[in-house]
Amino acid sequence: MPIDKKTHILLSRSEVLDRYGIGNTTLYRWLSDGRFVEPIRFGPRCIRWKLQDLEAWEQQRQDAAE
């Protein structure tokens, strides 16, 4: 069975901010409002988002806009 490399790609907070053109305040507001993908927490100062989860979230937003 082939492995989808996207399932293993993790993005840092700064990469997520750059991807969506938002700042820290917006990111944490979206998280607290439940409007954004929950990150994986590796420790108190290390969080990452799965690229696959972000792409699914983007697709949901696009589908809702249509």
HELIX and SHEET records of a PDB file:
HELIX    1   1 LYS A    5  HIS A    8  5                                   4    
HELIX    2   2 ARG A   13  TYR A   20  1                                   8    
HELIX    3   3 ASN A   24  ASP A   33  1                                  10    
HELIX    4   4 LEU A   51  ALA A   65  1                                  15    
SHEET    1   A 3 LEU A  10  LEU A  11  0                                        
SHEET    2   A 3 CYS A  46  LYS A  50 -1                                        
SHEET    3   A 3 ILE A  40  GLY A  43 -1                                        
END                                                                             
